[in-house]
C-alpha cells in the first residue's frame, strides 16, 4: 500500500507519532497493522483488574501481550463483567 493509504488506515489510532510512522514505513521490509475493535465496557462497577484476573486463573506469568486466554477464561471474564457472551464473537 502507498504511504498515504498506510497513514489513512492508521488514522489517529497509533501510539507512534507521524515521524516514527514514516520511519517504519520507509525502513521496515514488512509491516503489520492490527486494529482492535472496542466492544464496550463493563457496567455497574464490574471492573476487571489484574488482581481479579490473577486470582481467578486468567493471568499467567509473562508479558501481557503473550497471554492467551482459553474460551472458558474469556467467558469467565465476560460473566464477571456482566456481559452477555452470546453477543461476543470468539475466533
PyMOL Python script that loads the backbone (N, CA, C, O; Angstrom):
from pymol import cmd

cmd.read_pdbstr("""\
ATOM      1  N   UNK A   1       0.842  -1.175   0.000  1.00  0.00           N
ATOM      2  CA  UNK A   1       0.000   0.000   0.000  1.00  0.00           C
ATOM      3  C   UNK A   1       0.882   1.231   0.000  1.00  0.00           C
ATOM      4  O   UNK A   1       2.026   1.187   0.452  1.00  0.00           O
ATOM      5  N   UNK A   2       0.361   2.303  -0.496  1.00  0.00           N
ATOM      6  CA  UNK A   2       1.127   3.551  -0.531  1.00  0.00           C
ATOM      7  C   UNK A   2       1.215   4.128   0.878  1.00  0.00           C
ATOM      8  O   UNK A   2       0.486   3.715   1.780  1.00  0.00           O
ATOM      9  N   UNK A   3       2.116   5.085   1.048  1.00  0.00           N
ATOM     10  CA  UNK A   3       2.263   5.737   2.348  1.00  0.00           C
ATOM     11  C   UNK A   3       0.966   6.441   2.746  1.00  0.00           C
ATOM     12  O   UNK A   3       0.576   6.424   3.914  1.00  0.00           O
ATOM     13  N   UNK A   4       0.311   7.051   1.782  1.00  0.00           N
ATOM     14  CA  UNK A   4      -0.945   7.755   2.070  1.00  0.00           C
ATOM     15  C   UNK A   4      -2.024   6.779   2.548  1.00  0.00           C
ATOM     16  O   UNK A   4      -2.774   7.092   3.473  1.00  0.00           O
ATOM     17  N   UNK A   5      -2.106   5.600   1.925  1.00  0.00           N
ATOM     18  CA  UNK A   5      -3.069   4.580   2.358  1.00  0.00           C
ATOM     19  C   UNK A   5      -2.718   4.067   3.758  1.00  0.00           C
ATOM     20  O   UNK A   5      -3.599   3.843   4.587  1.00  0.00           O
ATOM     21  N   UNK A   6      -1.437   3.890   4.003  1.00  0.00           N
ATOM     22  CA  UNK A   6      -0.931   3.434   5.301  1.00  0.00           C
ATOM     23  C   UNK A   6      -1.333   4.421   6.400  1.00  0.00           C
ATOM     24  O   UNK A   6      -1.866   4.014   7.433  1.00  0.00           O
ATOM     25  N   UNK A   7      -1.085   5.697   6.185  1.00  0.00           N
ATOM     26  CA  UNK A   7      -1.417   6.726   7.174  1.00  0.00           C
ATOM     27  C   UNK A   7      -2.931   6.843   7.335  1.00  0.00           C
ATOM     28  O   UNK A   7      -3.417   7.013   8.453  1.00  0.00           O
ATOM     29  N   UNK A   8      -3.674   6.757   6.253  1.00  0.00           N
ATOM     30  CA  UNK A   8      -5.136   6.832   6.320  1.00  0.00           C
ATOM     31  C   UNK A   8      -5.687   5.660   7.121  1.00  0.00           C
ATOM     32  O   UNK A   8      -6.577   5.843   7.951  1.00  0.00           O
ATOM     33  N   UNK A   9      -5.171   4.463   6.880  1.00  0.00           N
ATOM     34  CA  UNK A   9      -5.639   3.260   7.576  1.00  0.00           C
ATOM     35  C   UNK A   9      -5.394   3.388   9.076  1.00  0.00           C
ATOM     36  O   UNK A   9      -6.243   3.007   9.881  1.00  0.00           O
ATOM     37  N   UNK A  10      -4.234   3.924   9.450  1.00  0.00           N
ATOM     38  CA  UNK A  10      -3.889   4.068  10.861  1.00  0.00           C
ATOM     39  C   UNK A  10      -4.655   5.218  11.495  1.00  0.00           C
ATOM     40  O   UNK A  10      -5.093   5.124  12.642  1.00  0.00           O
ATOM     41  N   UNK A  11      -4.816   6.313  10.739  1.00  0.00           N
ATOM     42  CA  UNK A  11      -5.552   7.464  11.263  1.00  0.00           C
ATOM     43  C   UNK A  11      -4.925   7.992  12.549  1.00  0.00           C
ATOM     44  O   UNK A  11      -3.708   8.146  12.645  1.00  0.00           O
ATOM     45  N   UNK A  12      -5.779   8.268  13.533  1.00  0.00           N
ATOM     46  CA  UNK A  12      -5.282   8.794  14.801  1.00  0.00           C
ATOM     47  C   UNK A  12      -5.229   7.698  15.877  1.00  0.00           C
ATOM     48  O   UNK A  12      -5.282   7.991  17.071  1.00  0.00           O
ATOM     49  N   UNK A  13      -5.125   6.445  15.446  1.00  0.00           N
ATOM     50  CA  UNK A  13      -5.196   5.315  16.379  1.00  0.00           C
ATOM     51  C   UNK A  13      -3.839   4.724  16.715  1.00  0.00           C
ATOM     52  O   UNK A  13      -3.775   3.610  17.235  1.00  0.00           O
ATOM     53  N   UNK A  14      -2.773   5.421  16.440  1.00  0.00           N
ATOM     54  CA  UNK A  14      -1.443   4.863  16.665  1.00  0.00           C
ATOM     55  C   UNK A  14      -0.801   5.432  17.921  1.00  0.00           C
ATOM     56  O   UNK A  14      -1.083   6.561  18.324  1.00  0.00           O
ATOM     57  N   UNK A  15       0.061   4.639  18.528  1.00  0.00           N
ATOM     58  CA  UNK A  15       0.857   5.132  19.649  1.00  0.00           C
ATOM     59  C   UNK A  15       2.106   5.848  19.140  1.00  0.00           C
ATOM     60  O   UNK A  15       2.824   6.473  19.920  1.00  0.00           O
ATOM     61  N   UNK A  16       2.368   5.759  17.827  1.00  0.00           N
ATOM     62  CA  UNK A  16       3.538   6.384  17.234  1.00  0.00           C
ATOM     63  C   UNK A  16       3.185   7.743  16.642  1.00  0.00           C
ATOM     64  O   UNK A  16       2.073   7.951  16.156  1.00  0.00           O
ATOM     65  N   UNK A  17       4.152   8.674  16.689  1.00  0.00           N
ATOM     66  CA  UNK A  17       3.935   9.969  16.041  1.00  0.00           C
ATOM     67  C   UNK A  17       4.185   9.832  14.537  1.00  0.00           C
ATOM     68  O   UNK A  17       4.646   8.790  14.072  1.00  0.00           O
ATOM     69  N   UNK A  18       3.882  10.877  13.793  1.00  0.00           N
ATOM     70  CA  UNK A  18       3.965  10.804  12.330  1.00  0.00           C
ATOM     71  C   UNK A  18       5.392  10.533  11.844  1.00  0.00           C
ATOM     72  O   UNK A  18       5.574   9.848  10.837  1.00  0.00           O
ATOM     73  N   UNK A  19       6.397  11.053  12.534  1.00  0.00           N
ATOM     74  CA  UNK A  19       7.787  10.819  12.137  1.00  0.00           C
ATOM     75  C   UNK A  19       8.146   9.337  12.291  1.00  0.00           C
ATOM     76  O   UNK A  19       8.798   8.769  11.415  1.00  0.00           O
ATOM     77  N   UNK A  20       7.729   8.710  13.389  1.00  0.00           N
ATOM     78  CA  UNK A  20       8.009   7.287  13.604  1.00  0.00           C
ATOM     79  C   UNK A  20       7.246   6.421  12.603  1.00  0.00           C
ATOM     80  O   UNK A  20       7.783   5.427  12.114  1.00  0.00           O
ATOM     81  N   UNK A  21       6.008   6.784  12.295  1.00  0.00           N
ATOM     82  CA  UNK A  21       5.238   6.038  11.290  1.00  0.00           C
ATOM     83  C   UNK A  21       5.936   6.079   9.936  1.00  0.00           C
ATOM     84  O   UNK A  21       6.048   5.059   9.256  1.00  0.00           O
ATOM     85  N   UNK A  22       6.403   7.257   9.552  1.00  0.00           N
ATOM     86  CA  UNK A  22       7.095   7.393   8.271  1.00  0.00           C
ATOM     87  C   UNK A  22       8.408   6.607   8.289  1.00  0.00           C
ATOM     88  O   UNK A  22       8.759   5.962   7.300  1.00  0.00           O
ATOM     89  N   UNK A  23       9.122   6.657   9.390  1.00  0.00           N
ATOM     90  CA  UNK A  23      10.380   5.911   9.521  1.00  0.00           C
ATOM     91  C   UNK A  23      10.128   4.407   9.379  1.00  0.00           C
ATOM     92  O   UNK A  23      10.867   3.721   8.673  1.00  0.00           O
ATOM     93  N   UNK A  24       9.101   3.897  10.039  1.00  0.00           N
ATOM     94  CA  UNK A  24       8.779   2.478   9.935  1.00  0.00           C
ATOM     95  C   UNK A  24       8.367   2.112   8.511  1.00  0.00           C
ATOM     96  O   UNK A  24       8.781   1.078   7.986  1.00  0.00           O
ATOM     97  N   UNK A  25       7.558   2.956   7.896  1.00  0.00           N
ATOM     98  CA  UNK A  25       7.102   2.686   6.526  1.00  0.00           C
ATOM     99  C   UNK A  25       8.299   2.611   5.566  1.00  0.00           C
ATOM    100  O   UNK A  25       8.358   1.741   4.697  1.00  0.00           O
ATOM    101  N   UNK A  26       9.238   3.530   5.739  1.00  0.00           N
ATOM    102  CA  UNK A  26      10.379   3.598   4.822  1.00  0.00           C
ATOM    103  C   UNK A  26      11.436   2.528   5.082  1.00  0.00           C
ATOM    104  O   UNK A  26      12.146   2.134   4.157  1.00  0.00           O
ATOM    105  N   UNK A  27      11.556   2.050   6.317  1.00  0.00           N
ATOM    106  CA  UNK A  27      12.693   1.199   6.664  1.00  0.00           C
ATOM    107  C   UNK A  27      12.369  -0.254   6.988  1.00  0.00           C
ATOM    108  O   UNK A  27      13.277  -1.085   7.017  1.00  0.00           O
ATOM    109  N   UNK A  28      11.145  -0.575   7.225  1.00  0.00           N
ATOM    110  CA  UNK A  28      10.792  -1.964   7.549  1.00  0.00           C
ATOM    111  C   UNK A  28      10.451  -2.713   6.273  1.00  0.00           C
ATOM    112  O   UNK A  28       9.796  -2.171   5.383  1.00  0.00           O
ATOM    113  N   UNK A  29      10.896  -3.962   6.186  1.00  0.00           N
ATOM    114  CA  UNK A  29      10.597  -4.765   4.998  1.00  0.00           C
ATOM    115  C   UNK A  29       9.125  -5.141   4.941  1.00  0.00           C
ATOM    116  O   UNK A  29       8.537  -5.228   3.862  1.00  0.00           O
ATOM    117  N   UNK A  30       8.537  -5.362   6.106  1.00  0.00           N
ATOM    118  CA  UNK A  30       7.107  -5.665   6.144  1.00  0.00           C
ATOM    119  C   UNK A  30       6.520  -5.067   7.412  1.00  0.00           C
ATOM    120  O   UNK A  30       7.176  -5.005   8.452  1.00  0.00           O
ATOM    121  N   UNK A  31       5.304  -4.639   7.308  1.00  0.00           N
ATOM    122  CA  UNK A  31       4.599  -4.047   8.442  1.00  0.00           C
ATOM    123  C   UNK A  31       3.272  -4.755   8.623  1.00  0.00           C
ATOM    124  O   UNK A  31       2.660  -5.213   7.658  1.00  0.00           O
ATOM    125  N   UNK A  32       2.840  -4.838   9.859  1.00  0.00           N
ATOM    126  CA  UNK A  32       1.542  -5.408  10.168  1.00  0.00           C
ATOM    127  C   UNK A  32       0.765  -4.359  10.946  1.00  0.00           C
ATOM    128  O   UNK A  32       1.263  -3.809  11.928  1.00  0.00           O
ATOM    129  N   UNK A  33      -0.442  -4.087  10.508  1.00  0.00           N
ATOM    130  CA  UNK A  33      -1.322  -3.164  11.212  1.00  0.00           C
ATOM    131  C   UNK A  33      -2.397  -3.997  11.895  1.00  0.00           C
ATOM    132  O   UNK A  33      -3.119  -4.756  11.249  1.00  0.00           O
ATOM    133  N   UNK A  34      -2.489  -3.845  13.195  1.00  0.00           N
ATOM    134  CA  UNK A  34      -3.502  -4.561  13.955  1.00  0.00           C
ATOM    135  C   UNK A  34      -4.509  -3.539  14.469  1.00  0.00           C
ATOM    136  O   UNK A  34      -4.154  -2.603  15.185  1.00  0.00           O
ATOM    137  N   UNK A  35      -5.751  -3.733  14.097  1.00  0.00           N
ATOM    138  CA  UNK A  35      -6.797  -2.822  14.546  1.00  0.00           C
ATOM    139  C   UNK A  35      -7.679  -3.562  15.543  1.00  0.00           C
ATOM    140  O   UNK A  35      -8.231  -4.619  15.240  1.00  0.00           O
ATOM    141  N   UNK A  36      -7.798  -2.996  16.723  1.00  0.00           N
ATOM    142  CA  UNK A  36      -8.612  -3.592  17.758  1.00  0.00           C
ATOM    143  C   UNK A  36     -10.008  -2.988  17.709  1.00  0.00           C
ATOM    144  O   UNK A  36     -10.171  -1.787  17.499  1.00  0.00           O
ATOM    145  N   UNK A  37     -10.988  -3.816  17.902  1.00  0.00           N
ATOM    146  CA  UNK A  37     -12.376  -3.360  17.893  1.00  0.00           C
ATOM    147  C   UNK A  37     -12.832  -3.219  19.337  1.00  0.00           C
ATOM    148  O   UNK A  37     -12.703  -4.151  20.131  1.00  0.00           O
ATOM    149  N   UNK A  38     -13.358  -2.064  19.670  1.00  0.00           N
ATOM    150  CA  UNK A  38     -13.838  -1.808  21.027  1.00  0.00           C
ATOM    151  C   UNK A  38     -15.264  -2.308  21.138  1.00  0.00           C
ATOM    152  O   UNK A  38     -16.163  -1.798  20.470  1.00  0.00           O
ATOM    153  N   UNK A  39     -15.470  -3.309  21.985  1.00  0.00           N
ATOM    154  CA  UNK A  39     -16.799  -3.899  22.136  1.00  0.00           C
ATOM    155  C   UNK A  39     -17.660  -3.081  23.088  1.00  0.00           C
ATOM    156  O   UNK A  39     -18.831  -2.827  22.805  1.00  0.00           O
ATOM    157  N   UNK A  40     -17.112  -2.688  24.165  1.00  0.00           N
ATOM    158  CA  UNK A  40     -17.891  -1.979  25.179  1.00  0.00           C
ATOM    159  C   UNK A  40     -17.132  -1.967  26.479  1.00  0.00           C
ATOM    160  O   UNK A  40     -15.925  -2.202  26.518  1.00  0.00           O
ATOM    161  N   UNK A  41     -17.846  -1.694  27.527  1.00  0.00           N
ATOM    162  CA  UNK A  41     -17.212  -1.624  28.828  1.00  0.00           C
ATOM    163  C   UNK A  41     -18.032  -2.422  29.822  1.00  0.00           C
ATOM    164  O   UNK A  41     -19.200  -2.733  29.586  1.00  0.00           O
ATOM    165  N   UNK A  42     -17.400  -2.744  30.932  1.00  0.00           N
ATOM    166  CA  UNK A  42     -18.092  -3.450  31.992  1.00  0.00           C
ATOM    167  C   UNK A  42     -18.861  -2.420  32.809  1.00  0.00           C
ATOM    168  O   UNK A  42     -18.271  -1.474  33.331  1.00  0.00           O
ATOM    169  N   UNK A  43     -20.154  -2.594  32.922  1.00  0.00           N
ATOM    170  CA  UNK A  43     -21.007  -1.603  33.593  1.00  0.00           C
ATOM    171  C   UNK A  43     -21.171  -1.915  35.069  1.00  0.00           C
ATOM    172  O   UNK A  43     -20.787  -2.985  35.542  1.00  0.00           O
ATOM    173  N   UNK A  44     -21.739  -0.976  35.774  1.00  0.00           N
ATOM    174  CA  UNK A  44     -22.131  -1.183  37.159  1.00  0.00           C
ATOM    175  C   UNK A  44     -20.984  -1.496  38.102  1.00  0.00           C
ATOM    176  O   UNK A  44     -21.166  -2.255  39.053  1.00  0.00           O
ATOM    177  N   UNK A  45     -19.821  -0.936  37.865  1.00  0.00           N
ATOM    178  CA  UNK A  45     -18.696  -1.168  38.761  1.00  0.00           C
ATOM    179  C   UNK A  45     -18.071  -2.543  38.628  1.00  0.00           C
ATOM    180  O   UNK A  45     -17.349  -2.983  39.522  1.00  0.00           O
ATOM    181  N   UNK A  46     -18.337  -3.227  37.528  1.00  0.00           N
ATOM    182  CA  UNK A  46     -17.778  -4.561  37.310  1.00  0.00           C
ATOM    183  C   UNK A  46     -16.407  -4.457  36.647  1.00  0.00           C
ATOM    184  O   UNK A  46     -16.203  -4.946  35.536  1.00  0.00           O
ATOM    185  N   UNK A  47     -15.488  -3.824  37.334  1.00  0.00           N
ATOM    186  CA  UNK A  47     -14.153  -3.643  36.781  1.00  0.00           C
ATOM    187  C   UNK A  47     -13.330  -4.915  36.956  1.00  0.00           C
ATOM    188  O   UNK A  47     -13.276  -5.498  38.038  1.00  0.00           O
ATOM    189  N   UNK A  48     -12.707  -5.319  35.892  1.00  0.00           N
ATOM    190  CA  UNK A  48     -11.849  -6.498  35.912  1.00  0.00           C
ATOM    191  C   UNK A  48     -10.414  -5.995  35.911  1.00  0.00           C
ATOM    192  O   UNK A  48      -9.954  -5.422  34.923  1.00  0.00           O
ATOM    193  N   UNK A  49      -9.712  -6.203  37.002  1.00  0.00           N
ATOM    194  CA  UNK A  49      -8.337  -5.729  37.071  1.00  0.00           C
ATOM    195  C   UNK A  49      -7.369  -6.907  37.147  1.00  0.00           C
ATOM    196  O   UNK A  49      -7.778  -8.068  37.164  1.00  0.00           O
ATOM    197  N   UNK A  50      -6.079  -6.580  37.192  1.00  0.00           N
ATOM    198  CA  UNK A  50      -5.051  -7.603  37.184  1.00  0.00           C
ATOM    199  C   UNK A  50      -5.194  -8.551  38.367  1.00  0.00           C
ATOM    200  O   UNK A  50      -5.030  -9.760  38.203  1.00  0.00           O
ATOM    201  N   UNK A  51      -5.496  -8.033  39.551  1.00  0.00           N
ATOM    202  CA  UNK A  51      -5.647  -8.876  40.746  1.00  0.00           C
ATOM    203  C   UNK A  51      -6.769  -9.883  40.544  1.00  0.00           C
ATOM    204  O   UNK A  51      -6.612 -11.063  40.859  1.00  0.00           O
ATOM    205  N   UNK A  52      -7.913  -9.418  40.015  1.00  0.00           N
ATOM    206  CA  UNK A  52      -9.028 -10.335  39.777  1.00  0.00           C
ATOM    207  C   UNK A  52      -8.615 -11.409  38.773  1.00  0.00           C
ATOM    208  O   UNK A  52      -8.862 -12.595  38.990  1.00  0.00           O
ATOM    209  N   UNK A  53      -7.989 -10.992  37.678  1.00  0.00           N
ATOM    210  CA  UNK A  53      -7.541 -11.949  36.660  1.00  0.00           C
ATOM    211  C   UNK A  53      -6.582 -12.976  37.258  1.00  0.00           C
ATOM    212  O   UNK A  53      -6.723 -14.172  37.004  1.00  0.00           O
ATOM    213  N   UNK A  54      -5.620 -12.527  38.041  1.00  0.00           N
ATOM    214  CA  UNK A  54      -4.631 -13.415  38.656  1.00  0.00           C
ATOM    215  C   UNK A  54      -5.304 -14.380  39.630  1.00  0.00           C
ATOM    216  O   UNK A  54      -5.017 -15.577  39.621  1.00  0.00           O
ATOM    217  N   UNK A  55      -6.199 -13.856  40.469  1.00  0.00           N
ATOM    218  CA  UNK A  55      -6.856 -14.682  41.489  1.00  0.00           C
ATOM    219  C   UNK A  55      -7.846 -15.689  40.908  1.00  0.00           C
ATOM    220  O   UNK A  55      -8.197 -16.664  41.573  1.00  0.00           O
ATOM    221  N   UNK A  56      -8.298 -15.461  39.672  1.00  0.00           N
ATOM    222  CA  UNK A  56      -9.281 -16.351  39.057  1.00  0.00           C
ATOM    223  C   UNK A  56      -8.708 -17.178  37.902  1.00  0.00           C
ATOM    224  O   UNK A  56      -9.447 -17.702  37.069  1.00  0.00           O
ATOM    225  N   UNK A  57      -7.381 -17.281  37.873  1.00  0.00           N
ATOM    226  CA  UNK A  57      -6.726 -18.157  36.902  1.00  0.00           C
ATOM    227  C   UNK A  57      -6.781 -17.678  35.462  1.00  0.00           C
ATOM    228  O   UNK A  57      -6.702 -18.480  34.531  1.00  0.00           O
ATOM    229  N   UNK A  58      -6.916 -16.381  35.281  1.00  0.00           N
ATOM    230  CA  UNK A  58      -6.995 -15.834  33.918  1.00  0.00           C
ATOM    231  C   UNK A  58      -5.727 -15.070  33.537  1.00  0.00           C
ATOM    232  O   UNK A  58      -5.677 -14.451  32.475  1.00  0.00           O
ATOM    233  N   UNK A  59      -4.717 -15.107  34.380  1.00  0.00           N
ATOM    234  CA  UNK A  59      -3.477 -14.395  34.086  1.00  0.00           C
ATOM    235  C   UNK A  59      -2.309 -15.254  34.516  1.00  0.00           C
ATOM    236  O   UNK A  59      -2.173 -15.591  35.692  1.00  0.00           O
ATOM    237  N   UNK A  60      -1.476 -15.601  33.572  1.00  0.00           N
ATOM    238  CA  UNK A  60      -0.284 -16.378  33.884  1.00  0.00           C
ATOM    239  C   UNK A  60       0.905 -15.461  34.094  1.00  0.00           C
ATOM    240  O   UNK A  60       0.749 -14.256  34.292  1.00  0.00           O
ATOM    241  N   UNK A  61       2.066 -16.028  34.050  1.00  0.00           N
ATOM    242  CA  UNK A  61       3.288 -15.235  34.160  1.00  0.00           C
ATOM    243  C   UNK A  61       3.669 -14.742  32.772  1.00  0.00           C
ATOM    244  O   UNK A  61       3.275 -15.334  31.767  1.00  0.00           O
ATOM    245  N   UNK A  62       4.421 -13.677  32.719  1.00  0.00           N
ATOM    246  CA  UNK A  62       4.908 -13.192  31.436  1.00  0.00           C
ATOM    247  C   UNK A  62       4.320 -11.856  31.034  1.00  0.00           C
ATOM    248  O   UNK A  62       3.535 -11.243  31.757  1.00  0.00           O
ATOM    249  N   UNK A  63       4.724 -11.439  29.873  1.00  0.00           N
ATOM    250  CA  UNK A  63       4.345 -10.138  29.327  1.00  0.00           C
ATOM    251  C   UNK A  63       2.872 -10.155  28.911  1.00  0.00           C
ATOM    252  O   UNK A  63       2.393 -11.172  28.410  1.00  0.00           O
ATOM    253  N   UNK A  64       2.137  -9.038  29.111  1.00  0.00           N
ATOM    254  CA  UNK A  64       0.695  -9.023  28.807  1.00  0.00           C
ATOM    255  C   UNK A  64       0.330  -9.457  27.393  1.00  0.00           C
ATOM    256  O   UNK A  64      -0.680 -10.134  27.204  1.00  0.00           O
ATOM    257  N   UNK A  65       1.125  -9.084  26.400  1.00  0.00           N
ATOM    258  CA  UNK A  65       0.762  -9.451  25.033  1.00  0.00           C
ATOM    259  C   UNK A  65       1.003 -10.922  24.732  1.00  0.00           C
ATOM    260  O   UNK A  65       0.570 -11.420  23.693  1.00  0.00           O
ATOM    261  N   UNK A  66       1.695 -11.627  25.635  1.00  0.00           N
ATOM    262  CA  UNK A  66       1.917 -13.049  25.409  1.00  0.00           C
ATOM    263  C   UNK A  66       0.844 -13.904  26.073  1.00  0.00           C
ATOM    264  O   UNK A  66       0.885 -15.131  25.976  1.00  0.00           O
ATOM    265  N   UNK A  67      -0.113 -13.275  26.744  1.00  0.00           N
ATOM    266  CA  UNK A  67      -1.184 -14.017  27.408  1.00  0.00           C
ATOM    267  C   UNK A  67      -2.168 -14.544  26.373  1.00  0.00           C
ATOM    268  O   UNK A  67      -2.539 -13.843  25.431  1.00  0.00           O
ATOM    269  N   UNK A  68      -2.576 -15.776  26.562  1.00  0.00           N
ATOM    270  CA  UNK A  68      -3.548 -16.383  25.667  1.00  0.00           C
ATOM    271  C   UNK A  68      -4.646 -16.977  26.541  1.00  0.00           C
ATOM    272  O   UNK A  68      -4.393 -17.858  27.363  1.00  0.00           O
ATOM    273  N   UNK A  69      -5.866 -16.485  26.353  1.00  0.00           N
ATOM    274  CA  UNK A  69      -6.995 -16.947  27.153  1.00  0.00           C
ATOM    275  C   UNK A  69      -7.688 -18.116  26.476  1.00  0.00           C
ATOM    276  O   UNK A  69      -7.809 -18.163  25.251  1.00  0.00           O
ATOM    277  N   UNK A  70      -8.134 -19.047  27.282  1.00  0.00           N
ATOM    278  CA  UNK A  70      -8.979 -20.122  26.764  1.00  0.00           C
ATOM    279  C   UNK A  70     -10.395 -19.561  26.620  1.00  0.00           C
ATOM    280  O   UNK A  70     -10.697 -18.482  27.131  1.00  0.00           O
ATOM    281  N   UNK A  71     -11.252 -20.295  25.926  1.00  0.00           N
ATOM    282  CA  UNK A  71     -12.653 -19.861  25.815  1.00  0.00           C
ATOM    283  C   UNK A  71     -13.289 -19.790  27.199  1.00  0.00           C
ATOM    284  O   UNK A  71     -14.077 -18.883  27.470  1.00  0.00           O
ATOM    285  N   UNK A  72     -12.962 -20.723  28.069  1.00  0.00           N
ATOM    286  CA  UNK A  72     -13.524 -20.740  29.418  1.00  0.00           C
ATOM    287  C   UNK A  72     -13.086 -19.512  30.213  1.00  0.00           C
ATOM    288  O   UNK A  72     -13.897 -18.894  30.903  1.00  0.00           O
ATOM    289  N   UNK A  73     -11.804 -19.162  30.115  1.00  0.00           N
ATOM    290  CA  UNK A  73     -11.306 -17.978  30.819  1.00  0.00           C
ATOM    291  C   UNK A  73     -11.977 -16.716  30.291  1.00  0.00           C
ATOM    292  O   UNK A  73     -12.389 -15.853  31.066  1.00  0.00           O
ATOM    293  N   UNK A  74     -12.083 -16.614  28.981  1.00  0.00           N
ATOM    294  CA  UNK A  74     -12.700 -15.439  28.376  1.00  0.00           C
ATOM    295  C   UNK A  74     -14.158 -15.314  28.816  1.00  0.00           C
ATOM    296  O   UNK A  74     -14.617 -14.226  29.164  1.00  0.00           O
ATOM    297  N   UNK A  75     -14.875 -16.423  28.797  1.00  0.00           N
ATOM    298  CA  UNK A  75     -16.274 -16.396  29.237  1.00  0.00           C
ATOM    299  C   UNK A  75     -16.397 -16.046  30.717  1.00  0.00           C
ATOM    300  O   UNK A  75     -17.352 -15.382  31.120  1.00  0.00           O
ATOM    301  N   UNK A  76     -15.436 -16.489  31.530  1.00  0.00           N
ATOM    302  CA  UNK A  76     -15.420 -16.150  32.955  1.00  0.00           C
ATOM    303  C   UNK A  76     -15.284 -14.634  33.134  1.00  0.00           C
ATOM    304  O   UNK A  76     -15.960 -14.036  33.972  1.00  0.00           O
ATOM    305  N   UNK A  77     -14.417 -14.030  32.349  1.00  0.00           N
ATOM    306  CA  UNK A  77     -14.217 -12.576  32.412  1.00  0.00           C
ATOM    307  C   UNK A  77     -15.488 -11.853  31.980  1.00  0.00           C
ATOM    308  O   UNK A  77     -15.906 -10.890  32.624  1.00  0.00           O
ATOM    309  N   UNK A  78     -16.104 -12.313  30.891  1.00  0.00           N
ATOM    310  CA  UNK A  78     -17.348 -11.684  30.435  1.00  0.00           C
ATOM    311  C   UNK A  78     -18.444 -11.795  31.490  1.00  0.00           C
ATOM    312  O   UNK A  78     -19.180 -10.839  31.731  1.00  0.00           O
ATOM    313  N   UNK A  79     -18.546 -12.953  32.112  1.00  0.00           N
ATOM    314  CA  UNK A  79     -19.563 -13.162  33.138  1.00  0.00           C
ATOM    315  C   UNK A  79     -19.334 -12.216  34.320  1.00  0.00           C
ATOM    316  O   UNK A  79     -20.275 -11.601  34.820  1.00  0.00           O
ATOM    317  N   UNK A  80     -18.082 -12.105  34.761  1.00  0.00           N
ATOM    318  CA  UNK A  80     -17.761 -11.204  35.875  1.00  0.00           C
ATOM    319  C   UNK A  80     -18.056  -9.755  35.502  1.00  0.00           C
ATOM    320  O   UNK A  80     -18.458  -8.963  36.355  1.00  0.00           O
ATOM    321  N   UNK A  81     -17.857  -9.406  34.240  1.00  0.00           N
ATOM    322  CA  UNK A  81     -18.131  -8.054  33.769  1.00  0.00           C
ATOM    323  C   UNK A  81     -19.587  -7.809  33.439  1.00  0.00           C
ATOM    324  O   UNK A  81     -19.954  -6.722  32.992  1.00  0.00           O
ATOM    325  N   UNK A  82     -20.432  -8.832  33.663  1.00  0.00           N
ATOM    326  CA  UNK A  82     -21.870  -8.737  33.408  1.00  0.00           C
ATOM    327  C   UNK A  82     -22.157  -8.455  31.927  1.00  0.00           C
ATOM    328  O   UNK A  82     -23.021  -7.646  31.590  1.00  0.00           O
ATOM    329  N   UNK A  83     -21.408  -9.145  31.051  1.00  0.00           N
ATOM    330  CA  UNK A  83     -21.572  -9.024  29.601  1.00  0.00           C
ATOM    331  C   UNK A  83     -22.230 -10.286  29.074  1.00  0.00           C
ATOM    332  O   UNK A  83     -21.847 -11.394  29.451  1.00  0.00           O
ATOM    333  N   UNK A  84     -23.209 -10.126  28.214  1.00  0.00           N
ATOM    334  CA  UNK A  84     -23.889 -11.256  27.590  1.00  0.00           C
ATOM    335  C   UNK A  84     -22.964 -11.877  26.547  1.00  0.00           C
ATOM    336  O   UNK A  84     -22.744 -11.296  25.485  1.00  0.00           O
ATOM    337  N   UNK A  85     -22.425 -13.052  26.848  1.00  0.00           N
ATOM    338  CA  UNK A  85     -21.456 -13.702  25.968  1.00  0.00           C
ATOM    339  C   UNK A  85     -22.049 -14.092  24.627  1.00  0.00           C
ATOM    340  O   UNK A  85     -21.300 -14.332  23.680  1.00  0.00           O
ATOM    341  N   UNK A  86     -23.375 -14.164  24.511  1.00  0.00           N
ATOM    342  CA  UNK A  86     -23.973 -14.534  23.231  1.00  0.00           C
ATOM    343  C   UNK A  86     -23.803 -13.418  22.194  1.00  0.00           C
ATOM    344  O   UNK A  86     -23.984 -13.657  21.000  1.00  0.00           O
ATOM    345  N   UNK A  87     -23.459 -12.206  22.637  1.00  0.00           N
ATOM    346  CA  UNK A  87     -23.231 -11.083  21.729  1.00  0.00           C
ATOM    347  C   UNK A  87     -21.783 -10.941  21.316  1.00  0.00           C
ATOM    348  O   UNK A  87     -21.441 -10.016  20.579  1.00  0.00           O
ATOM    349  N   UNK A  88     -20.919 -11.844  21.778  1.00  0.00           N
ATOM    350  CA  UNK A  88     -19.491 -11.737  21.529  1.00  0.00           C
ATOM    351  C   UNK A  88     -19.046 -12.832  20.576  1.00  0.00           C
ATOM    352  O   UNK A  88     -19.384 -14.002  20.752  1.00  0.00           O
ATOM    353  N   UNK A  89     -18.288 -12.441  19.571  1.00  0.00           N
ATOM    354  CA  UNK A  89     -17.742 -13.408  18.615  1.00  0.00           C
ATOM    355  C   UNK A  89     -16.346 -13.765  19.084  1.00  0.00           C
ATOM    356  O   UNK A  89     -15.488 -12.894  19.230  1.00  0.00           O
ATOM    357  N   UNK A  90     -16.120 -15.056  19.320  1.00  0.00           N
ATOM    358  CA  UNK A  90     -14.805 -15.531  19.746  1.00  0.00           C
ATOM    359  C   UNK A  90     -14.231 -16.345  18.600  1.00  0.00           C
ATOM    360  O   UNK A  90     -14.791 -17.367  18.201  1.00  0.00           O
ATOM    361  N   UNK A  91     -13.107 -15.879  18.078  1.00  0.00           N
ATOM    362  CA  UNK A  91     -12.493 -16.571  16.942  1.00  0.00           C
ATOM    363  C   UNK A  91     -11.049 -16.864  17.256  1.00  0.00           C
ATOM    364  O   UNK A  91     -10.344 -17.444  16.431  1.00  0.00           O
TER     365      UNK A  91
END
""", "prot")
cmd.dss("prot")
cmd.show_as("cartoon", "prot")
cmd.util.cbc("prot")
cmd.orient("prot")
